[in-house]
Amino acid sequence: MKRRDFKKRQKKSSKKRLFLKVGLLLTLSVFFVVAAFAASLQQKAADAVDRAYEAVPDRSKPEAREVAVEPAHDNVSILLIGVDDSDIRSQGDSSRSDALLVATLNPTEKSVKLLSIPRDAYVYIPEIRKQDKITHAHAYGGTKAAIDTVEEMLDIPIDYYVKMNFNAFIEVVDALGGIEVEVPYDRLEKDENDKNAIQLVKGIHRLDGRHALALARTRKQDSDLMRGERQQMIIQAMIKEATSVKSITKYGDVIDALGDNMKTDMTFKEMMSFLEYAKGGMPDVQNVNIEGYDDWTPYGYYFRLDEKSLEDVKFQLKSHLELDSDTSKLTDSTTTVIESANRAPENEY
């Protein structure tokens, strides 16, 4: 081989090695940047969850659970409680819940069943040992009373709760850059200052936090059931947005948005287990709806649950949690509750 040809080949080889080294260094740099971002994000999330952690007083694991559940491996249930920030300021923990949703999660199927409970549903409240609107349960006895009431109503264990005020909802939606939903009608809604300042326009739109909250909360346009369906739609839109690749860089803002606006009895380790549901894209979210009818009484408005529909919802949730659908381990008062479902309500709270 001629010396000139050897030098040319040596020069080309050196260039290839240089490009390879640069490529490796760039890849390594990106890896370290991503790792550093993930580490800082994880620490921020851990700090936020530590601040949000609040065990429910006088409550151990649900009676239907023989052993404590592990979210990474076991089917679990979560009660989502939405409360009005203005109510919190004026009444502390005794505010009514404005939204109650139950999510059951199945890690094998990577599926979620989501039930929105009508806020005016007339149910038995263990805290006061009589029936009333389910929205009042939280006012009577805080988080524990709300959990006990939902367990009584659905005959399933509630493994965890997440309580969030509406400031957090607005800020999370804004941190995600808004959510895309279908607005079913044109309507002028009140804002946080009770002014008619939020215009909802029929059609598919990307809504910011204030508009999404207005759509989730309004009851005057349709019914309690439709309100629940809108809440399910909005949560699905939030999950879809949060699990998209483009939202990864927004997680820090989402964590900041939650901050001190959330309470939960989940530890950081338990919360991290739920990330398995987001791997590979959006999990399969299935809405579950409960039927009933409006009941105007001398004491006010109530929503009466249809007994057959309630039993069907119980069966669906128990099946998803892989619980015995024939035998209840929670309470022995279910029969009493059903028998008294049609009694006239007492004076409204």
C-alpha angles and dihedrals in degrees: 000000000000118000091237093054091047091053091049092051091045090051093050090048091051091051091051091050090048092051090046092051092047090048092050092047092050091048091048091048092051090048092053092046091050091045091049091048091049092047093049090045091050091050091048090050092047091052091048093050091047089055092046096048113115121159117213109252117243093006126117126178115315113279091237090063115083090189133017115273127242110214093209092061110014133069107251141180130223128195112213113204121192117196133182112250092217089056091051092054093050102036108021113213092346096080121122118255112248095194133024121185129171120208122190116194128203113192094192093057093030085226135139128203114204125199124184111203115214106248093223095047110141105232142149113273112202092200092067097022094233141076126277140136110310090229087068094058092083091048091052098049114355124235095340093054091049092051094045091050094051091047089051093048098046099029092227132112118258105217100183141007133209117195119192134174121222095254087067091049092053094046095046092052090048091047089055090053093252131298131260114235140150112254107211098205148006112264142155110225134190119251128218089285092054092250123135092245106126117084116198114197123200115250140050111319142159103243129200121223098273094050093044090052092049090052091048096049106040115109103164096077098059132340146305089261094052089047089056091050091051090052090051090050092050094049090050089051090050092050091048092050094044094050095049118106092237091062096060093093090050096060092093090058090046090054090049089049092054093044110120094350095084137066126191142158091222119110120224091254091053092047092051089056089068090064086081087074091059096051111110094017136295116356120237104271115192121190118223118199131196121210129218144130141256116261120193109194133174086260097053141274123328134173113228115210117227106241095216092048091048091052090049091051091049090052093049094050094044090050091050090050089044092236126149103274094196101051125052119210096179108072142346094219099082093102091050091050094051093046091053096044094102098047117118111264121244122239110310119257 
